[in-house]
Amino acid sequence: MKLVELLAWQQVKEQLMADIYSDNVKNGDRLDSERTMMRRFGVTRDTLRRAFDELRREGLIYSVPASGHYVSKNKNIRNLRDLQSLTEWSREREISLETEILKKRVVEADKDLAERLRVTLGSPIFYLQRLRILDGKLSLIENSYISLIRFPGIGSIDLESESLYRSMEEMGAKFSHGEEEISITHLTEEEADLFGLPPGSPAFFLRSLVFDTSSEPLEYLYSVHPYKFQAFRYDSVEGDDE
């Protein structure tokens, strides 16, 4: 019986998370009444409230006595299918974006970078590490690697105020598609200090390669997103399962 109840509240939680992460639900929206959701999911009130407890703990809803449960989108939710710069993504959602550059230098391509960017070993690579601040809160740390042979002037651009992708487009880049891997990691002491979180806090580790229309790599990127501030979704399209 306990196993059945555990599976039930987890299923309810997952479905409600999918609802919350959809573009149709806005911050502050009121969820359906408990009675309505009990009928929808075919579960008991205790099971439903267990799911609510978990959603509250993760900061996705808040509850008002005698009023109901409301969506609290305190996380930034990004669709992994979207090949958008963070500048474009934040502008579309009217989220303020600030950028602070931590490191900017030229490095030589080691074996890993040479394979990913399809350059010769030792080729000059522009390395950029940035803090990305959304609505006044540090939300992610980005590390970008770009071939200086293909984009020789990229290092001279003020990338705290200018979009990296737009600057690359002005140099001839034609963005087409990307390959992404997402995994779970834990914040190092240095990262935790920057985010103001305890060391070892869970985080998403996103690694991606961005390609042009000829399937040539434009950028290798990896970034760290604390679980407390970020969520990801993946909207499948027809043909994904084929």
N, C-alpha and C positions, 0 to 999 in steps of 0.2 A: 504493500500500500504506500509506503514512504517513497519507493522508487517511482510509482505512478505519479504521485504528487510532485516530486522533483521534476520529472519530465514535463509535467503539465505547466508548472510556473515558468520553466525555462522556455517552453514553446510560446507562451503568452508574452513573455518578455521580448523574445526575438521578433515576434510579429509587431509588437508595439514600437520597438526600435526601428523597424523597417518603415512604419508609419511616420515616426518622428523625423527620420532622415530624408523622407521624400520632400520634394520641392513644394508639394501642396500644403504642407503643414508649416506654420510660421511660429516664431517665438511668441509665447503668451497665449497661443490657442488653447481652448479648453477641450480636454478629452471627453469622449462619450461618458455617460454615467456608468457607475459600477454595474447597475442592473442590466444596462444595454450590453456591456462588455461580457458579463457573465453569460448572457444568451448567445452572444457572438462566438465565444470560445468554448462554450459548454463546460465551464469550470465552476468551482465553488467560490464563494467570496474570499475564503482564506487563501486559496490558490492565487486568485487575482491580486490580493493585497500583498502576497509575497513577491509577485512580479513588480508591483508598484514600489515596494521597499527597495528592491535592487535598482530600479530606475532612478529613484530619489538619491540613493547612495552614489550613483554615477553622475548625478547632476543633470539628468535628462528631463526630469519633471519636478514640479513642486506642488504641494497640496495645500488647499485653503479649506479649513473646517466649514462645513455646511455650504460649501460652494462647489468643490470638485478638484480635479487634478489638471494641471496646466503644463504645457510644454516649456521647457527651459533650455533653449539651444545655446548653452554656454560653450559648446564645442564648435570648432570650425569643421564643417562636413564637406569633404571634397570627393568628387566622382573620379575614380581611377581611369575612366574612359576619356575624360576631357584632357586634351592636349592644350591647356591654357597656361600662360604665365601667371604667376601669383598676382602680378599687377593687374592683369585683365580680370582674373577671378574676383579679386577684392573690389575692383571698381564696379563690376556688375552687381555686386551684393551690397554696395554702399558701405563697405568696411574700410576704415582707414588703414593704410599700409605705410609703415616706416621701415627703412633698411639701414642697418649699421654694418659696415665692413669690418670684420675682425682680422682677416688675413688676405693678402693679395700679392702674388709673386709668380715668377716663372720657374717651372720645374722641368726636369727632363723626364720623358716618358719611360717608365719602367716596363717590364714585360706585360703586366696586367693592363696598364693604360694604353700601351701600344696595340694590344689585341682589341681592346674595347673601342678605341677611336680609330683603329686601322691606320696607324702611322708607324714610321720606323722607330726602332729602339733609340732612345736618346733625343727624339724630336722635342722642340720647345712646346710646352703646354702651359696655358694660363690657368692658374689655380686661384679660386675665389671662395672664401668662406664668409657667409653673411648671416647675421641675425635678422629674422623676419618678425616684425612687430605688428600685430593686428589689433586694432582698437586699443592701442596703448599697452598691449600685453605681449611679451615675447612668446611666440607660438612655435617656432621651429628654427633649427640651425641647418643651413644649406651649404653643401660643398660641391662646387662645380669645376669641371675640367674641360677645357676647350682648346683645340689645336690652334697654335699661333701661326702655323703655316697657312691655314685656311682663313683665319680671322686675325691678321697681324696687328690691327689697331684696337682690338677689344680692351686691352689693358689701359688705354688712355682715356676711356670713357668714365664719367662720374656715375658709377652703378649704384650709388646710394639714392640718386634721384631719377635715373633713367632705367627703363626696362631693359634687361639683358636680352630678351628675345627680340624686342623691337630693334635694338641696336644691331643684333645679328642679321635681322631681316634687311636692314638698311645696307648691310655689307654683302647681301646676295643670298642669304639663307632662305630656303623654302621649306618650312616645317611641314611634315607629313604625318608621322606616327611615332609611337614610342613603345618600348618594352619596359615593364616595371615588375619588380619583385618587392613584396612587402613581408616583413617579419617582425617579431617582437624582440626588443632588447631592453636593457636597463640603463638608466642614466649614470654616467661616470660622475665622479665628484666635481670635475670641472663643469660638465654640462648641467648638473643639478644646481650648482651655485649660480649659473647664469639664469636658469629658469626659476630659481627660488623654491625648489622642491627638494625633498630628501634624496640623498644618493641612493641609487638602486631603484628609484621609481620606474614603473613600467613605461615603455615608449614604443612607438612604431618606428621601424627602420625601413626607409623607402630607398630603393636603389633603382635607377632608371637610365636608359639610353634613349636619346631622342634622335630621330632620323629625318633626312630630307626626302624629297620626292624620288630620288634615285636610290633610296635605302642606304645612303652613306651617313655615318654617325656625325651628329653636330655637337652633342654635349653628353658627357657622362656626369651623372649627378647622384649624390646620396644625401639624405637628410634625416634628421632626428626630430620626431614629433611626440611630445609627452602625451600619454593616453588621456590625461586629465583635460587637455586642451583640444584634442584632435580626434576626428572619426573619419573613416573612409567608407565609401560605398562603391559598388560596381553594378551599373545598369546593363544587364545583358540585352543583346539585340537578336533579332531573328537570324539564325544561322550559327550562333555561338556553339551550339551543341552538335553541329554536324561534323 
